[in-house]
Amino acid sequence: MVKVSVVIPTFNRENYIGRAIESVLNQTYSDYEILVVDDGSTDQTKQKVLEYGDSINYIYQENQGPSAARNKGIQHSQGEYIAFLDSDDCFLPHKLERQVAFMDEHPDCKFQYSWYNHIKVGKKSKKLRTAGTCKNLEHFQFSLYERQFTIRTSTVLIAKECFTDELLFNEKYLYTQDWDMWLRLANYYYGYCIEEPLAEYYSDHGDNRSSLKVNIHHPEIRESILELYGWDNQKIKKLEDKYKIKKF
């Protein structure tokens, strides 16, 4: 068994997949495996991945969407922990070393995320994004629910034991499936934040979903989470007052 399984879902990313893979190969930490799940690419993505030989576990599936690709990676993983890397993003060199050390120092930690650099390719800009640190599990749940900060998928490290048949990415969502996943995980696990950038998130390069300017909130996600947490409007108001959170 390896310590970390890095799951990279991809679809038609021939121009970026090499950069993502190399950001893992250049890690200061070495006890990992890389699983690239190709979600039915029709470009040269497969050929680009196979250039890396045995250092990559390449898995192909017919196009089913990003959630199904991540779930396939989880199911084929051998690691104690799962790290996700979107195929147009990058890990910073010390990401896995820093996160595994944090897990070792905090044995109660099963769910972890970090700050990240947001790189807008078209505008040639980079900005540090500081995902929030919460006071307790309830604060974490409510901050996620109100979307007070974003947990980028490429920043997380999660114990594989957290993923069960009932707790995987919802494959019907093409957008905000990560938000739904973190909310459901937060029903059981507090998210620890490492307050330093450990990944780079790229946008505005024309090929990622953030470039499509689609604004889908999936109200059914909110409804399902209210039911899962056992919250009602009165509880929401109390939480707003308790944590001084204003609705956006």
C-alpha positions as protocol buffer text, in pm:
chain_id: "A"
residue {
  index: 1
  type: MET
  ca { x: 0 y: 0 z: 0 }
}
residue {
  index: 2
  type: VAL
  ca { x: 116 y: 351 z: -78 }
}
residue {
  index: 3
  type: LYS
  ca { x: 49 y: 649 z: 146 }
}
residue {
  index: 4
  type: VAL
  ca { x: -123 y: 878 z: -108 }
}
residue {
  index: 5
  type: SER
  ca { x: -323 y: 809 z: -423 }
}
residue {
  index: 6
  type: VAL
  ca { x: -332 y: 1112 z: -652 }
}
residue {
  index: 7
  type: VAL
  ca { x: -645 y: 1095 z: -867 }
}
residue {
  index: 8
  type: ILE
  ca { x: -641 y: 1307 z: -1184 }
}
residue {
  index: 9
  type: PRO
  ca { x: -969 y: 1304 z: -1379 }
}
residue {
  index: 10
  type: THR
  ca { x: -931 y: 1437 z: -1732 }
}
residue {
  index: 11
  type: PHE
  ca { x: -1122 y: 1502 z: -2050 }
}
residue {
  index: 12
  type: ASN
  ca { x: -963 y: 1646 z: -2365 }
}
residue {
  index: 13
  type: ARG
  ca { x: -675 y: 1810 z: -2182 }
}
residue {
  index: 14
  type: GLU
  ca { x: -385 y: 1730 z: -2411 }
}
residue {
  index: 15
  type: ASN
  ca { x: -247 y: 2081 z: -2360 }
}
residue {
  index: 16
  type: TYR
  ca { x: -246 y: 2066 z: -1978 }
}
residue {
  index: 17
  type: ILE
  ca { x: -230 y: 1706 z: -1858 }
}
residue {
  index: 18
  type: GLY
  ca { x: 149 y: 1690 z: -1882 }
}
residue {
  index: 19
  type: ARG
  ca { x: 189 y: 1995 z: -1660 }
}
residue {
  index: 20
  type: ALA
  ca { x: -43 y: 1841 z: -1399 }
}
residue {
  index: 21
  type: ILE
  ca { x: 137 y: 1506 z: -1400 }
}
residue {
  index: 22
  type: GLU
  ca { x: 480 y: 1666 z: -1376 }
}
residue {
  index: 23
  type: SER
  ca { x: 368 y: 1872 z: -1076 }
}
residue {
  index: 24
  type: VAL
  ca { x: 311 y: 1540 z: -897 }
}
residue {
  index: 25
  type: LEU
  ca { x: 633 y: 1381 z: -1022 }
}
residue {
  index: 26
  type: ASN
  ca { x: 821 y: 1686 z: -892 }
}
residue {
  index: 27
  type: GLN
  ca { x: 688 y: 1650 z: -537 }
}
residue {
  index: 28
  type: THR
  ca { x: 930 y: 1652 z: -246 }
}
residue {
  index: 29
  type: TYR
  ca { x: 732 y: 1352 z: -115 }
}
residue {
  index: 30
  type: SER
  ca { x: 763 y: 1016 z: -290 }
}
residue {
  index: 31
  type: ASP
  ca { x: 521 y: 765 z: -133 }
}
residue {
  index: 32
  type: TYR
  ca { x: 237 y: 807 z: -382 }
}
residue {
  index: 33
  type: GLU
  ca { x: 71 y: 661 z: -688 }
}
residue {
  index: 34
  type: ILE
  ca { x: -84 y: 856 z: -977 }
}
residue {
  index: 35
  type: LEU
  ca { x: -414 y: 747 z: -1129 }
}
residue {
  index: 36
  type: VAL
  ca { x: -525 y: 932 z: -1441 }
}
residue {
  index: 37
  type: VAL
  ca { x: -890 y: 862 z: -1521 }
}
residue {
  index: 38
  type: ASP
  ca { x: -961 y: 954 z: -1882 }
}
residue {
  index: 39
  type: ASP
  ca { x: -1330 y: 1037 z: -1914 }
}
residue {
  index: 40
  type: GLY
  ca { x: -1361 y: 952 z: -2283 }
}
residue {
  index: 41
  type: SER
  ca { x: -1113 y: 1200 z: -2434 }
}
residue {
  index: 42
  type: THR
  ca { x: -1118 y: 1236 z: -2813 }
}
residue {
  index: 43
  type: ASP
  ca { x: -794 y: 1435 z: -2845 }
}
residue {
  index: 44
  type: GLN
  ca { x: -435 y: 1328 z: -2773 }
}
residue {
  index: 45
  type: THR
  ca { x: -478 y: 1311 z: -2395 }
}
residue {
  index: 46
  type: LYS
  ca { x: -420 y: 934 z: -2383 }
}
residue {
  index: 47
  type: GLN
  ca { x: -100 y: 958 z: -2585 }
}
residue {
  index: 48
  type: LYS
  ca { x: 29 y: 1238 z: -2363 }
}
residue {
  index: 49
  type: VAL
  ca { x: -36 y: 1031 z: -2049 }
}
residue {
  index: 50
  type: LEU
  ca { x: 119 y: 713 z: -2187 }
}
residue {
  index: 51
  type: GLU
  ca { x: 443 y: 901 z: -2252 }
}
residue {
  index: 52
  type: TYR
  ca { x: 503 y: 881 z: -1876 }
}
residue {
  index: 53
  type: GLY
  ca { x: 506 y: 501 z: -1884 }
}
residue {
  index: 54
  type: ASP
  ca { x: 475 y: 297 z: -1567 }
}
residue {
  index: 55
  type: SER
  ca { x: 475 y: 603 z: -1341 }
}
residue {
  index: 56
  type: ILE
  ca { x: 105 y: 646 z: -1428 }
}
residue {
  index: 57
  type: ASN
  ca { x: -189 y: 414 z: -1376 }
}
residue {
  index: 58
  type: TYR
  ca { x: -402 y: 507 z: -1680 }
}
residue {
  index: 59
  type: ILE
  ca { x: -773 y: 424 z: -1660 }
}
residue {
  index: 60
  type: TYR
  ca { x: -1012 y: 487 z: -1949 }
}
residue {
  index: 61
  type: GLN
  ca { x: -1391 y: 511 z: -1927 }
}
residue {
  index: 62
  type: GLU
  ca { x: -1664 y: 623 z: -2164 }
}
residue {
  index: 63
  type: ASN
  ca { x: -1763 y: 985 z: -2100 }
}
residue {
  index: 64
  type: GLN
  ca { x: -1963 y: 1001 z: -1777 }
}
residue {
  index: 65
  type: GLY
  ca { x: -1857 y: 1333 z: -1625 }
}
residue {
  index: 66
  type: PRO
  ca { x: -1604 y: 1450 z: -1363 }
}
residue {
  index: 67
  type: SER
  ca { x: -1779 y: 1295 z: -1063 }
}
residue {
  index: 68
  type: ALA
  ca { x: -1780 y: 948 z: -1218 }
}
residue {
  index: 69
  type: ALA
  ca { x: -1413 y: 989 z: -1310 }
}
residue {
  index: 70
  type: ARG
  ca { x: -1318 y: 1083 z: -955 }
}
residue {
  index: 71
  type: ASN
  ca { x: -1520 y: 795 z: -816 }
}
residue {
  index: 72
  type: LYS
  ca { x: -1346 y: 554 z: -1054 }
}
residue {
  index: 73
  type: GLY
  ca { x: -1012 y: 682 z: -928 }
}
residue {
  index: 74
  type: ILE
  ca { x: -1115 y: 637 z: -566 }
}
residue {
  index: 75
  type: GLN
  ca { x: -1231 y: 282 z: -634 }
}
residue {
  index: 76
  type: HIS
  ca { x: -901 y: 187 z: -799 }
}
residue {
  index: 77
  type: SER
  ca { x: -678 y: 364 z: -547 }
}
residue {
  index: 78
  type: GLN
  ca { x: -442 y: 184 z: -309 }
}
residue {
  index: 79
  type: GLY
  ca { x: -346 y: 474 z: -86 }
}
residue {
  index: 80
  type: GLU
  ca { x: -428 y: 552 z: 274 }
}
residue {
  index: 81
  type: TYR
  ca { x: -513 y: 906 z: 162 }
}
residue {
  index: 82
  type: ILE
  ca { x: -670 y: 1045 z: -156 }
}
residue {
  index: 83
  type: ALA
  ca { x: -551 y: 1366 z: -319 }
}
residue {
  index: 84
  type: PHE
  ca { x: -736 y: 1504 z: -621 }
}
residue {
  index: 85
  type: LEU
  ca { x: -576 y: 1709 z: -895 }
}
residue {
  index: 86
  type: ASP
  ca { x: -781 y: 1864 z: -1173 }
}
residue {
  index: 87
  type: SER
  ca { x: -594 y: 1807 z: -1497 }
}
residue {
  index: 88
  type: ASP
  ca { x: -552 y: 2178 z: -1572 }
}
residue {
  index: 89
  type: ASP
  ca { x: -423 y: 2258 z: -1221 }
}
residue {
  index: 90
  type: CYS
  ca { x: -88 y: 2196 z: -1048 }
}
residue {
  index: 91
  type: PHE
  ca { x: 43 y: 2090 z: -711 }
}
residue {
  index: 92
  type: LEU
  ca { x: 314 y: 2308 z: -561 }
}
residue {
  index: 93
  type: PRO
  ca { x: 628 y: 2098 z: -494 }
}
residue {
  index: 94
  type: HIS
  ca { x: 585 y: 2053 z: -117 }
}
residue {
  index: 95
  type: LYS
  ca { x: 207 y: 1986 z: -118 }
}
residue {
  index: 96
  type: LEU
  ca { x: 203 y: 1615 z: -37 }
}
residue {
  index: 97
  type: GLU
  ca { x: 494 y: 1635 z: 207 }
}
residue {
  index: 98
  type: ARG
  ca { x: 325 y: 1917 z: 397 }
}
residue {
  index: 99
  type: GLN
  ca { x: -17 y: 1753 z: 405 }
}
residue {
  index: 100
  type: VAL
  ca { x: 99 y: 1406 z: 505 }
}
residue {
  index: 101
  type: ALA
  ca { x: 307 y: 1560 z: 785 }
}
residue {
  index: 102
  type: PHE
  ca { x: -2 y: 1747 z: 904 }
}
residue {
  index: 103
  type: MET
  ca { x: -203 y: 1424 z: 903 }
}
residue {
  index: 104
  type: ASP
  ca { x: 68 y: 1250 z: 1103 }
}
residue {
  index: 105
  type: GLU
  ca { x: 70 y: 1534 z: 1355 }
}
residue {
  index: 106
  type: HIS
  ca { x: -312 y: 1538 z: 1382 }
}
residue {
  index: 107
  type: PRO
  ca { x: -433 y: 1176 z: 1387 }
}
residue {
  index: 108
  type: ASP
  ca { x: -795 y: 1290 z: 1425 }
}
residue {
  index: 109
  type: CYS
  ca { x: -775 y: 1474 z: 1091 }
}
residue {
  index: 110
  type: LYS
  ca { x: -946 y: 1291 z: 804 }
}
residue {
  index: 111
  type: PHE
  ca { x: -1035 y: 1588 z: 580 }
}
residue {
  index: 112
  type: GLN
  ca { x: -789 y: 1859 z: 493 }
}
residue {
  index: 113
  type: TYR
  ca { x: -762 y: 2148 z: 248 }
}
residue {
  index: 114
  type: SER
  ca { x: -535 y: 2448 z: 194 }
}
residue {
  index: 115
  type: TRP
  ca { x: -494 y: 2793 z: 49 }
}
residue {
  index: 116
  type: TYR
  ca { x: -411 y: 2812 z: -320 }
}
residue {
  index: 117
  type: ASN
  ca { x: -291 y: 3044 z: -594 }
}
residue {
  index: 118
  type: HIS
  ca { x: -555 y: 3146 z: -848 }
}
residue {
  index: 119
  type: ILE
  ca { x: -394 y: 3204 z: -1185 }
}
residue {
  index: 120
  type: LYS
  ca { x: -602 y: 3379 z: -1451 }
}
residue {
  index: 121
  type: VAL
  ca { x: -425 y: 3281 z: -1768 }
}
residue {
  index: 122
  type: GLY
  ca { x: -591 y: 3529 z: -2002 }
}
residue {
  index: 123
  type: LYS
  ca { x: -515 y: 3816 z: -1767 }
}
residue {
  index: 124
  type: LYS
  ca { x: -171 y: 3683 z: -1672 }
}
residue {
  index: 125
  type: SER
  ca { x: -243 y: 3738 z: -1303 }
}
residue {
  index: 126
  type: LYS
  ca { x: -195 y: 3537 z: -986 }
}
residue {
  index: 127
  type: LYS
  ca { x: -377 y: 3589 z: -657 }
}
residue {
  index: 128
  type: LEU
  ca { x: -352 y: 3406 z: -327 }
}
residue {
  index: 129
  type: ARG
  ca { x: -689 y: 3263 z: -221 }
}
residue {
  index: 130
  type: THR
  ca { x: -723 y: 3209 z: 152 }
}
residue {
  index: 131
  type: ALA
  ca { x: -982 y: 2944 z: 221 }
}
residue {
  index: 132
  type: GLY
  ca { x: -1124 y: 2985 z: 570 }
}
residue {
  index: 133
  type: THR
  ca { x: -1026 y: 2825 z: 898 }
}
residue {
  index: 134
  type: CYS
  ca { x: -1332 y: 2744 z: 1110 }
}
residue {
  index: 135
  type: LYS
  ca { x: -1384 y: 2731 z: 1485 }
}
residue {
  index: 136
  type: ASN
  ca { x: -1556 y: 2392 z: 1502 }
}
residue {
  index: 137
  type: LEU
  ca { x: -1753 y: 2141 z: 1295 }
}
residue {
  index: 138
  type: GLU
  ca { x: -2076 y: 2340 z: 1308 }
}
residue {
  index: 139
  type: HIS
  ca { x: -1897 y: 2656 z: 1195 }
}
residue {
  index: 140
  type: PHE
  ca { x: -1733 y: 2458 z: 915 }
}
residue {
  index: 141
  type: GLN
  ca { x: -2066 y: 2316 z: 800 }
}
residue {
  index: 142
  type: PHE
  ca { x: -2237 y: 2653 z: 801 }
}
residue {
  index: 143
  type: SER
  ca { x: -1951 y: 2832 z: 627 }
}
residue {
  index: 144
  type: LEU
  ca { x: -1958 y: 2572 z: 352 }
}
residue {
  index: 145
  type: TYR
  ca { x: -2335 y: 2591 z: 326 }
}
residue {
  index: 146
  type: GLU
  ca { x: -2325 y: 2970 z: 291 }
}
residue {
  index: 147
  type: ARG
  ca { x: -2028 y: 2942 z: 52 }
}
residue {
  index: 148
  type: GLN
  ca { x: -1814 y: 3179 z: 257 }
}
residue {
  index: 149
  type: PHE
  ca { x: -1504 y: 3033 z: 96 }
}
residue {
  index: 150
  type: THR
  ca { x: -1415 y: 2782 z: -174 }
}
residue {
  index: 151
  type: ILE
  ca { x: -1237 y: 2453 z: -115 }
}
residue {
  index: 152
  type: ARG
  ca { x: -1064 y: 2379 z: -442 }
}
residue {
  index: 153
  type: THR
  ca { x: -1058 y: 2011 z: -527 }
}
residue {
  index: 154
  type: SER
  ca { x: -688 y: 2024 z: -608 }
}
residue {
  index: 155
  type: THR
  ca { x: -607 y: 2131 z: -250 }
}
residue {
  index: 156
  type: VAL
  ca { x: -770 y: 1849 z: -55 }
}
residue {
  index: 157
  type: LEU
  ca { x: -624 y: 1541 z: 111 }
}
residue {
  index: 158
  type: ILE
  ca { x: -884 y: 1300 z: 248 }
}
residue {
  index: 159
  type: ALA
  ca { x: -850 y: 967 z: 427 }
}
residue {
  index: 160
  type: LYS
  ca { x: -972 y: 694 z: 194 }
}
residue {
  index: 161
  type: GLU
  ca { x: -1178 y: 544 z: 475 }
}
residue {
  index: 162
  type: CYS
  ca { x: -1409 y: 845 z: 445 }
}
residue {
  index: 163
  type: PHE
  ca { x: -1528 y: 731 z: 104 }
}
residue {
  index: 164
  type: THR
  ca { x: -1797 y: 467 z: 127 }
}
residue {
  index: 165
  type: ASP
  ca { x: -2054 y: 347 z: -127 }
}
residue {
  index: 166
  type: GLU
  ca { x: -2290 y: 611 z: 12 }
}
residue {
  index: 167
  type: LEU
  ca { x: -2029 y: 888 z: 33 }
}
residue {
  index: 168
  type: LEU
  ca { x: -1885 y: 941 z: -314 }
}
residue {
  index: 169
  type: PHE
  ca { x: -1918 y: 1224 z: -565 }
}
residue {
  index: 170
  type: ASN
  ca { x: -2275 y: 1261 z: -691 }
}
residue {
  index: 171
  type: GLU
  ca { x: -2252 y: 1167 z: -1057 }
}
residue {
  index: 172
  type: LYS
  ca { x: -2560 y: 1361 z: -1164 }
}
residue {
  index: 173
  type: TYR
  ca { x: -2389 y: 1695 z: -1100 }
}
residue {
  index: 174
  type: LEU
  ca { x: -2165 y: 1837 z: -1372 }
}
residue {
  index: 175
  type: TYR
  ca { x: -2111 y: 2160 z: -1176 }
}
residue {
  index: 176
  type: THR
  ca { x: -2061 y: 2224 z: -802 }
}
residue {
  index: 177
  type: GLN
  ca { x: -2024 y: 1851 z: -740 }
}
residue {
  index: 178
  type: ASP
  ca { x: -1723 y: 1931 z: -523 }
}
residue {
  index: 179
  type: TRP
  ca { x: -1929 y: 2167 z: -304 }
}
residue {
  index: 180
  type: ASP
  ca { x: -2188 y: 1892 z: -261 }
}
residue {
  index: 181
  type: MET
  ca { x: -1914 y: 1642 z: -170 }
}
residue {
  index: 182
  type: TRP
  ca { x: -1754 y: 1866 z: 94 }
}
residue {
  index: 183
  type: LEU
  ca { x: -2094 y: 1941 z: 249 }
}
residue {
  index: 184
  type: ARG
  ca { x: -2175 y: 1572 z: 281 }
}
residue {
  index: 185
  type: LEU
  ca { x: -1829 y: 1490 z: 416 }
}
residue {
  index: 186
  type: ALA
  ca { x: -1875 y: 1770 z: 670 }
}
residue {
  index: 187
  type: ASN
  ca { x: -2169 y: 1581 z: 817 }
}
residue {
  index: 188
  type: TYR
  ca { x: -1904 y: 1350 z: 965 }
}
residue {
  index: 189
  type: TYR
  ca { x: -1564 y: 1520 z: 945 }
}
residue {
  index: 190
  type: TYR
  ca { x: -1427 y: 1859 z: 1036 }
}
residue {
  index: 191
  type: GLY
  ca { x: -1214 y: 2014 z: 764 }
}
residue {
  index: 192
  type: TYR
  ca { x: -868 y: 2130 z: 871 }
}
residue {
  index: 193
  type: CYS
  ca { x: -717 y: 2418 z: 676 }
}
residue {
  index: 194
  type: ILE
  ca { x: -344 y: 2451 z: 609 }
}
residue {
  index: 195
  type: GLU
  ca { x: -290 y: 2824 z: 583 }
}
residue {
  index: 196
  type: GLU
  ca { x: -41 y: 2830 z: 300 }
}
residue {
  index: 197
  type: PRO
  ca { x: -81 y: 2781 z: -77 }
}
residue {
  index: 198
  type: LEU
  ca { x: -24 y: 2421 z: -180 }
}
residue {
  index: 199
  type: ALA
  ca { x: -177 y: 2418 z: -529 }
}
residue {
  index: 200
  type: GLU
  ca { x: -234 y: 2639 z: -830 }
}
residue {
  index: 201
  type: TYR
  ca { x: -582 y: 2674 z: -979 }
}
residue {
  index: 202
  type: TYR
  ca { x: -593 y: 2792 z: -1340 }
}
residue {
  index: 203
  type: SER
  ca { x: -889 y: 2970 z: -1499 }
}
residue {
  index: 204
  type: ASP
  ca { x: -974 y: 3177 z: -1806 }
}
residue {
  index: 205
  type: HIS
  ca { x: -774 y: 2957 z: -2043 }
}
residue {
  index: 206
  type: GLY
  ca { x: -1088 y: 2874 z: -2241 }
}
residue {
  index: 207
  type: ASP
  ca { x: -1099 y: 2499 z: -2174 }
}
residue {
  index: 208
  type: ASN
  ca { x: -1218 y: 2477 z: -1815 }
}
residue {
  index: 209
  type: ARG
  ca { x: -1566 y: 2497 z: -1673 }
}
residue {
  index: 210
  type: SER
  ca { x: -1499 y: 2822 z: -1490 }
}
residue {
  index: 211
  type: SER
  ca { x: -1446 y: 2983 z: -1830 }
}
residue {
  index: 212
  type: LEU
  ca { x: -1797 y: 2894 z: -1941 }
}
residue {
  index: 213
  type: LYS
  ca { x: -1952 y: 3158 z: -1710 }
}
residue {
  index: 214
  type: VAL
  ca { x: -2223 y: 2915 z: -1604 }
}
residue {
  index: 215
  type: ASN
  ca { x: -2396 y: 3008 z: -1279 }
}
residue {
  index: 216
  type: ILE
  ca { x: -2562 y: 2694 z: -1146 }
}
residue {
  index: 217
  type: HIS
  ca { x: -2636 y: 2680 z: -773 }
}
residue {
  index: 218
  type: HIS
  ca { x: -2822 y: 2347 z: -766 }
}
residue {
  index: 219
  type: PRO
  ca { x: -3090 y: 2439 z: -510 }
}
residue {
  index: 220
  type: GLU
  ca { x: -3146 y: 2067 z: -461 }
}
residue {
  index: 221
  type: ILE
  ca { x: -2803 y: 2050 z: -301 }
}
residue {
  index: 222
  type: ARG
  ca { x: -2908 y: 2305 z: -39 }
}
residue {
  index: 223
  type: GLU
  ca { x: -3235 y: 2122 z: 19 }
}
residue {
  index: 224
  type: SER
  ca { x: -3063 y: 1786 z: 61 }
}
residue {
  index: 225
  type: ILE
  ca { x: -2806 y: 1932 z: 302 }
}
residue {
  index: 226
  type: LEU
  ca { x: -3071 y: 2098 z: 516 }
}
residue {
  index: 227
  type: GLU
  ca { x: -3234 y: 1757 z: 548 }
}
residue {
  index: 228
  type: LEU
  ca { x: -2902 y: 1585 z: 614 }
}
residue {
  index: 229
  type: TYR
  ca { x: -2801 y: 1833 z: 886 }
}
residue {
  index: 230
  type: GLY
  ca { x: -3150 y: 1859 z: 1030 }
}
residue {
  index: 231
  type: TRP
  ca { x: -3157 y: 2238 z: 987 }
}
residue {
  index: 232
  type: ASP
  ca { x: -3459 y: 2462 z: 933 }
}
residue {
  index: 233
  type: ASN
  ca { x: -3500 y: 2838 z: 879 }
}
residue {
  index: 234
  type: GLN
  ca { x: -3493 y: 2903 z: 1253 }
}
residue {
  index: 235
  type: LYS
  ca { x: -3166 y: 2711 z: 1289 }
}
residue {
  index: 236
  type: ILE
  ca { x: -3017 y: 2901 z: 995 }
}
residue {
  index: 237
  type: LYS
  ca { x: -3101 y: 3233 z: 1159 }
}
residue {
  index: 238
  type: LYS
  ca { x: -2941 y: 3124 z: 1485 }
}
residue {
  index: 239
  type: LEU
  ca { x: -2626 y: 3018 z: 1303 }
}
residue {
  index: 240
  type: GLU
  ca { x: -2610 y: 3350 z: 1118 }
}
residue {
  index: 241
  type: ASP
  ca { x: -2627 y: 3534 z: 1448 }
}
residue {
  index: 242
  type: LYS
  ca { x: -2382 y: 3300 z: 1619 }
}
residue {
  index: 243
  type: TYR
  ca { x: -2112 y: 3318 z: 1352 }
}
residue {
  index: 244
  type: LYS
  ca { x: -2190 y: 3670 z: 1225 }
}
residue {
  index: 245
  type: ILE
  ca { x: -2229 y: 3547 z: 871 }
}
residue {
  index: 246
  type: LYS
  ca { x: -2420 y: 3762 z: 627 }
}
residue {
  index: 247
  type: LYS
  ca { x: -2590 y: 3601 z: 332 }
}
residue {
  index: 248
  type: PHE
  ca { x: -2445 y: 3695 z: -4 }
}
